[in-house]
Amino acid sequence: MDYLIHTENLSKFYDVGSVKYNALQGVDISVGYNELAAIVGPSGSGKSTLLHLIGGLDRPSSGIVRVEGNNLSELSEQDLADYRSKKVGFVFQFFNLIPYLSAQENLELSMSIARINKKERKTRALELLKVFGLESLAKKKPTELSGGEQQRTAIARALVNSPSLILADEPTGNLDTASSIVVMDAFRELIEKRKVSVIMVTHNHELMKYCDRIIKLRDGKLESMEIKK
């Protein structure tokens, strides 16, 4: 089987004063194309560290992260920046929407950074908001949206540059059960219709029924990897 993501003996160490903190140690995982994978484990198990390494937000201390067969460690800083902006969409627990911009403007800002022309930015933003049932809220600012609507806006924003991979860090952490289900349904629809892969960090074990792969970490090490499909 070809994998979108594959890590080999992946480790990340941090120096905290005179102490070396082992955030990840020798982690080998794979995530296939068009999969929804969950990274789970207790606090401090290395979940967010693993997500950041896959997203190119940090570099490993040792080991390899391969995405579509490419070793991220071999990329220059510019190539890594291009990877983050073109191949990966990030979704965070606290939405990170810009409060003084409308939902539509939040989407368009990401595209302006990628130098997409104004007409295309507007068209694509409105199309994506419609996908998530937000077209009537395009002119609303984040403070005028519910938590679920803000998170769906954040997911739409993550898709504006047509990434092949969505990385979500506790995407339902601040949402009620009904809003969490809406977000998970949105992820499943993305996988089926847009052929992206989604990797999310979560503490919510109820969400695992939506996932194709469960990656369990403990103390920075891989405890198990369950494939459900």
N, C-alpha and C positions, 0 to 999 in steps of 0.2 A: 504493500500500500504506500502511495505517496502521501507525505505529510506536509501541511502548511508550516507547522512549527515543530522543531525537533531540538532538544537540548542534550548535550553530552557532558556529564561530569561537571555540571554548572555549579560554581561556588562564588559567593560574595562575602568578603570580610570587611569590617569597618574597624578602624582604630578609635576607641573611646578612651581618651586619656592614655594610660599605659596598658590598657586591656584591649585585646583583639576580640571583637564580637563577630561570631560566625552567623551571619544572617541566612545563608544558604550553603549547603555542603553536599556536593556530588549528586546533584539532582538530574535525573534522566527522565524527560517526559516527551510526549508527542501529542499533537493536536491535528486532526485531519481537516481537509477542506470541507466547508459547509457544515461545521459542527458548532454546537454550543457546549462549551466546557466550563466547569466550575472549579475554582481553586478554593479549597476549604481547609480549615484547621484552626486551632486556638490562636489567640493573640500572641504575636511574637514568633509565629511558626515560619515566617518568610513569605507569606502570600503576596503582599504588595511589592516586596523586593523582586520576586519572580516576575510579576506583571511588568514592573519597570524595566527589567532586563529585556524582556520580550519586546517591549515598546521602544527600546533604544533610548530610554531616558537615563540610563546608567549603563556602565560597562562592567562585565564580570571580572572578578579577581582571577579566576581561572575557568577553564571549560569553554564550551561553545554554545551559542544560540544560532540556529539556522532557521531562516525564514525563506520559504520557497527555494531551499537549497543554498541560499547565500549566508555566509558566516558574517554576522553583524560586527564582530570584532575586527574584521578586515576592512570595514568601511571607513572612509575618511569622515571627519566631522561634518563636512558639507553633504556627503552621501547619506550619512546618518540622519541629518536634518531633513533631507529630501524623503527618506524612508518614513520618518515620522509624519511629515505633512501630506504625503501622497498615498502611502500604503496603510496607515494606521489611523483609526478614529478613536479618540479617548472620551470616556464618559466617567464622571466622578460622582461621589456620593453627594457632594454639596452643589452640584449642577454647574458652578462656575460660570453662570450667565452674567453678562455685564448689565447691571441694574438699570442704567439710564438708556439702554437700547431696547427697541422692541424685539419681539421674538424673531421677526423677519430680519431685522438689522443684525441680531446676534449670528444668524446663519450667514448673512452676507459678509460679515467681517472676516470670517474664516476664509471665504473665497477670495476676498480682496487681498489677503496676505499671499494667496497662491496666484495672484495676478490674473484672475478671471475678470472679464469685462463686465461692466455694470448691468447691461441688459441680461446677460447670461446669469449673473448672480441673482437678480430678482426672479427670473423664471425658475431657476433651480430651487431657490429658497421656498417659493410658494408651492412648488410641486412636492417638496419633502414635507412641508407643514401639512399639506393635504393628506399625504400618506398616513400621518399620525393623527388625523382628525382635528388639526389645529388651524385650518385655513381661516376660520372666523376669528381667530385670536392673533393673527399675524401682527397687528399693530399694538397689541398689548405688551406692556413691560413686565418683566418677571414678577414684580410685586403684585401684579394684577392676575397672576396665574396660580392655580393650586399646585401643590407639591408634585402630583402626578403629571400635570400639564408642563411644569418646568422640566421635569426629567425627560418627558417625551420630546420637548424642545431641544434639550441637551443631546439626546440620541440623534435627532434629525440633524443637528449641527455637526455631529461626529461623522455624518454620511455625506457632507456636502462635496468633498473631494473624491468621492467614489472609492473609499478604501476597500481592501480585501480582508481587513482584520479590524474588529472592534474590541478594544480593551476597556473593561468596565470595573472600576474599583468600588465595591459596595453600592451598586447602582440603585438598590431599593432600600438602603439603610435608613433613610428618613421618611419612608413612605408607609402608608397604611396598607392593609392586606389587599384591598380592592385595587389601589394604585399599583401595587407590586405586581399583581396579576396582569394588569394592562401593559406594564413594561416588559414582562416576560413574554407575553403574547406578541409584542412588537418585535422582540429579538427573534422569536421563532419565525415570524413573517419575513423578517430581513433575510434570514438564512434560506428560506424556501424561495423567495421571489428575487432577491438581489445577490444570492450566492456568496454571501460573506461568511466568515467565521467569527464567533464571539467567544471571548474568554473573559470570565468575570470572577472577581473575588467576592465571596459572600459568607456571612455567618448564618444565613437563613437556610436551614436544612429543608424547609418546605419547598424551596425553589428547585431542589435537585431533580424533581420529577420532570422538569422541563429540559434537563440537560442530557447530552449524548455521552459525556465523559466527565468523571469526577476525579479530580486530582487532590489527594489528601496529603497535607504537609504537617510535620510535627518537629519542633526544635530544629528547623532549617533543613530537614531531610524529607525525602519522599517516603511516606508511609504506605500509600497504595495508589493505584490508578485503575479505576473501574470504567469499563466501556459498556455502555448500555444499549448500543444499537448494532 
